[in-house]
Amino acid sequence: MPNRTYDLIIYGATGFVGRILCHYLAEHLSSTPHIKWALAGRSQNKLECLQKELETQTAPPPILVADSSDSDALQGLCRSTRAIVSTVGPYAVFGELLVAACAETGTDYCDITGEAYWIKRMIDRYQASAEQSGARLVNCCGFDSIPSDLGVLFLQTHAHERFKSYLSSVSLRVSSVRGGASGGTIASVIEAIKAAKSDPDLRRQMLDPYQLCPQTNLYKVPQLSLKGAGYDSVFNAWMAPFVMEAINTRVVLRSSVIGDLNYGQDFTYDEAVLTGHGLRGRLAAIGMSLGIGAMLISFYFNPLRSVLNRWVLPSPGEGPSPEAQLRGNFDLRLYGTNEMGAWLGARVNGDRDPGYGSTAKMLAQSALCLLETPHQTTSGGFWTPATAMGDALIDRLQRHAGITFDIEESPQNIGK
Ligand SMILES: NC(=O)c1ccc[n+]([C@@H]2O[C@H](COP(=O)([O-])OP(=O)(O)OC[C@H]3O[C@@H](n4cnc5c(N)ncnc54)[C@H](OP(=O)(O)O)[C@@H]3O)[C@@H](O)[C@H]2O)c1
């Protein structure tokens, strides 16, 4: 890519995640000044304030202004950089023109969307032009779905080394998670519910676990999806549905059929939250399942949604406090068996609030990793984190993002 002024542009730099990301990058890149990066967004004023904040840590990155509805301005951003990261969401509302511009100009792209229906729409519309221009587009580079996608890759790689075959079924269990939600995340969930409500075809499509797999994918074994309280016999504990399951399972299934990975035609993958042992665990699982149902219902009906939005939920730009982000963490357990019944487990741990402090680090490292990934290894098109960057990203996350990946020979106590 000759004549590109920047290596990386952060689009949405002044949003809740965008700001955390920029502070992290300013510190992280202070030892690698050859990487030229810039801050972009819709508001010159907000960008200037952020630029001032960053001045204390490093030579401040330049600022670039572009509204998400201004196709020419977005094309200009894309033509000036090798890669662009976007935190401008809900992506189904603000994301399409940037993806189109990246696909057309051959600019690499990473985001943190969890909106599977929007990703599918983007693949259908822009896969061909991205293949032609060489743009690598990688969605879901945050808590959804990096720990799941790379956790499965890590476990499967070790299983293959050990057993000479992949595990035919893998389960992820959230052992503990400590974090909050931002206004941007809530807005994206509400947007997805509104889209499903008004379009029955889309509703059907959203229920398909193979939603993000190519149409030509013939591997369609039924996938498990927990809808209420259940029991996990490996951990001898109760479990409840995990809210991120809807996006994570689709990303993992896409990883298993595109690119060089192929976990097998009978591969199944599911996710749930462990709630503990005995009666207490069971009651917690029932309570959590009811809570998720109540949340979805309240987002579905407009008067209730408006009341919550106005009085209870954070607004766009707001989210967990810096102290809460520091106190946050996550502990995920994965396990699976192969066709011969051999068992292997893995553990993925992260520091910081998973959706914000940790997501910002995952997104930054994804973009830096993509910049280092040769086009001969990953060609143009839509990729998942595991298929675009795989082991190189696992390595980066362990070295620079406070995330650890470990193999477990047997299920460890979940301590609940
Ligand atoms: N995958 C994950 O784990 C994960 C975690 C957290 C968040 N997310 C997703 O990330 C997205 C951002 O979350 P957030 O909490 O950072 O949201 P936010 O604080 O509301 O930030 C949204 C950003 O979009 C910008 N924006 C809005 N309209 C725009 C327009 N017309 N043109 C250009 N920019 C525009 C805003 O600009 P201003 O600053 O000028 O208002 C802001 O920078 C959401 O979709 C959320 O669901 C994903």
PDBQT file of the ligand as one rigid body, heavy atoms in Angstrom, charges set to zero:
ROOT
HETATM    1  N1  LIG A 501     -17.445  -6.704  21.456  1.00  0.00    +0.000 N 
HETATM    2  C1  LIG A 501     -17.446  -6.216  22.662  1.00  0.00    +0.000 C 
HETATM    3  O1  LIG A 501     -17.037  -6.874  23.581  1.00  0.00    +0.000 OA
HETATM    4  C2  LIG A 501     -17.939  -4.814  22.897  1.00  0.00    +0.000 A 
HETATM    5  C3  LIG A 501     -17.675  -4.190  24.113  1.00  0.00    +0.000 A 
HETATM    6  C4  LIG A 501     -18.096  -2.880  24.283  1.00  0.00    +0.000 A 
HETATM    7  C5  LIG A 501     -18.788  -2.217  23.269  1.00  0.00    +0.000 A 
HETATM    8  N2  LIG A 501     -19.059  -2.878  22.118  1.00  0.00    +0.000 N 
HETATM    9  C6  LIG A 501     -19.749  -2.185  21.010  1.00  0.00    +0.000 C 
HETATM   10  O2  LIG A 501     -18.950  -1.096  20.615  1.00  0.00    +0.000 OA
HETATM   11  C7  LIG A 501     -19.761  -0.031  20.178  1.00  0.00    +0.000 C 
HETATM   12  C8  LIG A 501     -19.337   1.253  20.899  1.00  0.00    +0.000 C 
HETATM   13  O3  LIG A 501     -19.611   1.146  22.261  1.00  0.00    +0.000 OA
HETATM   14  P1  LIG A 501     -19.363   2.404  23.209  1.00  0.00    +0.000 P 
HETATM   15  O4  LIG A 501     -19.802   2.024  24.573  1.00  0.00    +0.000 OA
HETATM   16  O5  LIG A 501     -17.989   2.941  23.018  1.00  0.00    +0.000 OA
HETATM   17  O6  LIG A 501     -20.428   3.440  22.560  1.00  0.00    +0.000 OA
HETATM   18  P2  LIG A 501     -20.450   5.037  22.604  1.00  0.00    +0.000 P 
HETATM   19  O7  LIG A 501     -19.759   5.545  23.801  1.00  0.00    +0.000 OA
HETATM   20  O8  LIG A 501     -21.851   5.419  22.362  1.00  0.00    +0.000 OA
HETATM   21  O9  LIG A 501     -19.546   5.446  21.337  1.00  0.00    +0.000 OA
HETATM   22  C9  LIG A 501     -20.042   5.464  20.036  1.00  0.00    +0.000 C 
HETATM   23  C10 LIG A 501     -19.106   6.255  19.147  1.00  0.00    +0.000 C 
HETATM   24  O10 LIG A 501     -19.743   6.409  17.883  1.00  0.00    +0.000 OA
HETATM   25  C11 LIG A 501     -19.626   7.769  17.496  1.00  0.00    +0.000 C 
HETATM   26  N3  LIG A 501     -20.690   8.159  16.592  1.00  0.00    +0.000 N 
HETATM   27  C12 LIG A 501     -22.037   8.131  16.805  1.00  0.00    +0.000 A 
HETATM   28  N4  LIG A 501     -22.674   8.602  15.709  1.00  0.00    +0.000 NA
HETATM   29  C13 LIG A 501     -21.713   8.915  14.793  1.00  0.00    +0.000 A 
HETATM   30  C14 LIG A 501     -21.751   9.440  13.496  1.00  0.00    +0.000 A 
HETATM   31  N5  LIG A 501     -22.901   9.782  12.887  1.00  0.00    +0.000 N 
HETATM   32  N6  LIG A 501     -20.579   9.643  12.845  1.00  0.00    +0.000 NA
HETATM   33  C15 LIG A 501     -19.394   9.331  13.435  1.00  0.00    +0.000 A 
HETATM   34  N7  LIG A 501     -19.313   8.826  14.682  1.00  0.00    +0.000 NA
HETATM   35  C16 LIG A 501     -20.452   8.630  15.351  1.00  0.00    +0.000 A 
HETATM   36  C17 LIG A 501     -19.682   8.550  18.786  1.00  0.00    +0.000 C 
HETATM   37  O11 LIG A 501     -19.141   9.839  18.565  1.00  0.00    +0.000 OA
HETATM   38  P3  LIG A 501     -19.130  10.973  19.729  1.00  0.00    +0.000 P 
HETATM   39  O12 LIG A 501     -18.006  10.593  20.630  1.00  0.00    +0.000 OA
HETATM   40  O13 LIG A 501     -18.865  12.223  18.975  1.00  0.00    +0.000 OA
HETATM   41  O14 LIG A 501     -20.452  10.919  20.415  1.00  0.00    +0.000 OA
HETATM   42  C18 LIG A 501     -18.801   7.666  19.663  1.00  0.00    +0.000 C 
HETATM   43  O15 LIG A 501     -17.435   7.953  19.409  1.00  0.00    +0.000 OA
HETATM   44  C19 LIG A 501     -21.202  -0.449  20.444  1.00  0.00    +0.000 C 
HETATM   45  O16 LIG A 501     -21.749  -0.931  19.233  1.00  0.00    +0.000 OA
HETATM   46  C20 LIG A 501     -21.087  -1.587  21.426  1.00  0.00    +0.000 C 
HETATM   47  O17 LIG A 501     -22.116  -2.530  21.319  1.00  0.00    +0.000 OA
HETATM   48  C21 LIG A 501     -18.645  -4.154  21.910  1.00  0.00    +0.000 A 
ENDROOT
TORSDOF 0
